[in-house]
Amino acid sequence: MRQLQRVIPASRTSDGAGVSLYRSLGQNPHTRLDPFLMLDEFGSDRPDEYIAGFPPHPHRGFETVTYMLEGHMLHEDHLGNRGDLKSGGVQWMTAGRGIIHSEMPQQESGLMRGFQLWINLPAAEKMKPAGYRDIDASELPEATFEDGIWVKVVAGMVEREGRSLSGPIQGLTTDPLFMDIRLPAGKRFEQPMKAGHQAYLYVFEGELSASAGTSLERALPARHGGCLGGEGPVVVEAGESGARFLLLAARPLGEPIVQYGPFVMNTRAEIEQAVADYQAGRLTG
């Protein structure tokens, strides 16, 4: 089975116009897991921690996945697209050669909770046209199995107890798997992994344990991520209060990464070009 090789505690920070969040992957260049660049968890019932949202800002060279657990965000971009991201839904956006967009809360009170994941694009796709897909909660397959384990699939596929759940995102170069999983106390979950794919766990409720390569299990408490090495399936077990976590996996690109804020390219020259294009109004042209 896959071994838990590194634990990354999420770090509290803020982004956008002051949105409070916890960042696991992407705190710095040493906390990435190819092709995953960043994973943020946002969640608050205090409007002052989210109401300012993410005003217009640019991206180039990667994809963003926003998974909303609770709340309502409005997306608008330079192409004239508008999308409502509501509880349980997902937006999968490909920045490609360039997009300028905003993500603004559409609520004045209540709980705003979810995740944003950044996935790198290969060099051959970094300058392709931008696009995005809004995925309503009703389009995301989910199931509760006989042992009480609940699974929701955004990308990839899970087969369990004779049932197959295929997420709406398929056919990308990185071949991503994105699952939201809830385990009752003491229950064990196993998910096969494709050979060579990187795998990452992020616990946001309860506690998980995973193999650390010995007879001992290593605990992952809430707001901690775990990088899994080796080959074989991912096998985890919930603690005494159960657990809810994201399971992410994808094919690594093995390419150089040069990042400057919202631009992720392969060389410094490409970053300088992205900045020049943005300043000259050519980023999205």
N, C-alpha and C positions, 0 to 999 in steps of 0.2 A: 504494500500500500504506500501511498504518498506520505512523506515524512515532514513534519512541521519543522522547518529549518530556521525561520526567523519570525519574531513577533514584533509588530509595529504598533505601539500605543498611539491612538489618535491624539492630535494636538489641537487645542482650542485656538481658533483664529477668527478673522472676519474677512469678507470679500465683498465685491460689488460696492454698494453705497453704505456698507456697514452691516451686512447680514452675518449673524453669528453662526458659526459652524465648527465642526470637528473634522480635521483633515488627517487621513491615514496615509495612503499612497500620495506621493508628490509633495511632502513637506520640504524636500530638498532633492537634488539629483540622485542621492544615494537611496532614496525610498521610493523608487519606481520598480515595476515588475513588467518588463517587456511583454506585450505592447501597451500595458496599462501605465498611464502617465500620472493620474491623480484620481483619488476618490474622496469626496466630501460627503459628510452627513450633516444635514441641517435639520433643526427641530426646536421649536419654541412656541409657547402659547403667549409670549409677550410681544405685542406688535412692534415695539421699539427695536426688537432684535431681528425683524425681517421686513418691515413695512417699506423701507427705502429700496429694496429689491436690487436688481442688476440693470441699471440704465444702459443705453446703447454702448456697445463695446465690440471690438473686432476679434476675429479668430482666423487662423490659417494653418492648414497642415494636419488636422486630426479630426476626430469625431467626439461629440459629447452625447452622453446618455443621461437624461434626467428622469428619475423614477420618483413619482410623487406618492407618498403614503397617505398624507392628509393635507388638504388645502387646495388652493386654486391659483395658478400662475397664468399670465397672459404672455405669449411669445409674439414678438413682431420683429421683422427683419427688413433689410434694404430692398429685398425683392418684392415687398408688398404683402408677404405672407403674414397671416395671423393665426395663432393656434391657442386653444384653451387646454391647459394641462390641469386635470382635476384628479381627485383622490383615486389612487389605484392605477393611474395611467402613466404612460411613458412618452417622452419625445426623444427620437434618435436623429441627431443632426450631424450632417457631414459638412464641416467647414470648407474642405477642399481648398481652392485657391483663395477664397476669402468670403467672409460673411460679416455683416455688422448687424447685431441684433440686441434686443432687450428682453429681460424676463422680469415681469413686475407682478407682485402679489395683487390679487383681486379681492382681498378680504381685509377688513379693518380690525378684526379681532379673531380669536380662536387659534387652533393649533395649525402650524405650518410645519410639515415634516417630510423629509425625503432624502434623496441622494443625487449627486452628480458624479458621473464617471467620465474620464477622458481616455480615449483609446487612440493610439498613434495610427497614422496611415503610412503605408509603404511609400518610398520615394516616387514610384511610378504613378501614385494616385494623389499626391499632395496638391497638385494644381488642377485637379478635375473640378467641374462646376459644383457649387454648393447646393445642398438640398437637405430637406428634413422630412420626417414622417411623424405625425401625431398618432399615437396608439391608445385608443380608449381602453379602460379597464376591462370591458367586455370582450376585447380581442385577445387578452392574455390568458392562456389556459392555466387552470389551477385545479388541484384535487386534494382531498383529504383521504388518506389511505387507512386500511383496517387498523393499523397500529397507532393511529392518531396523528401521524406525520402529515403536515400540510406543505404543498409545494406549488409555487407559481413560477412560470417560465417566460422570460422576456426574449431570450435568444438561445438557440440550440435546442436540445431534446433530452427528455428524461423518460426512461422506461422502468416501470415498477409495478409489481403485482399484476402483470399482464396488461397494463395500461401504458399508453404512449402519449406524452405531452410535447408538442412541438411549438416553440415560440414563434412569433411572427417575423423575427429578424433571422434571416438565413442567407447563406451564399456570399458572405463578406470574405475578403482576403485573410483576415485574422481569425476567421471561423469562431467567433466568440460564443461562450456559454455564459448566461446571466440568469441566476435563479434566486428567488426569495424563498427561504425554507424555515418552517417553525417545527421544533421538536418538543414533544412532551418530556417531562423529567425522566432522565435515565434512558431515553430511547437512542438507538444507534441508527445512523444514516450512512449509506454507501452509494457513491456515484462514480461509474466508470469514467475514465479520462482518456482522451486520445493521446497516443504516444507523441512525446515532444512538446505537448502543450504546457504552458505555465498555469498554475492554479493558485487562487487566493481566497481566503475566508475573511469576512468582516462580520464580527458579532455586534449586534446592536441591542439585544435583549438577552438577559440570562448569562449563561456560561457554557462553553464547549470544551471538550478535551479531544486531543488528537495525538497520534503517535509521534514521538520524538526520536524514534530509532532505537529505543531500548524497551525494556519491559514496562517502563514507567510512561504514564500519559502526561502530557503537558497541557495546562489549562489556558484557555483564551477567554478572559472576562469581557464584559460589554465594553464597547468602544476600543477594541483591540483587533488588529488584523494579523493574519498569519500567512506567510509565504510557504508553499508546499513544494518540496523537491522530490526528485526521483521519478519513478514511473508507477503504473498501476492505478487503482481507484483512490478516491478521497474517502476516508472513513472517519467519522466523527461521532461523538456521543454527548448528549445534553447533560448538564449538571442538575442539581436538586430542584432548581426552579424552572427547568426547561431552557430553551434557547431559541432565538430567532436570528438568522444570519443571511448574508449574501454569499453565494458561491459563484466566483468568477473564474473563467478559464479562457485561454485563447492561444493561437499559434504565435510565437515570438517572431519579430521581424529581423532581429540581428543587425540592425542598421544604426549608424551614428545618430545621436539625438542632440540637437542644439535648440535650446528653448530660450525665448525672451518673452516673458509674460504670456500673452495669448497667442504667440506664434511659435510653432514647433516644426522645425525643418531639419535637414541633414547636415548643413554646413553654415558657418558664420556668414558667408557671402549671401546665402539664401535668406538668412534672418535680416541682414542689412537691406536686402531688396524688399522684403516684406514691410519693414519699417518705412522705407522710402515710398513704396507703393501706397501705404496707408496715408502718409503725410501729403502725398500728391493726389489723393482721391482715386488711385488706380487699383486698390486692393481687390476690389470685387469685379474689375473690368475684364 
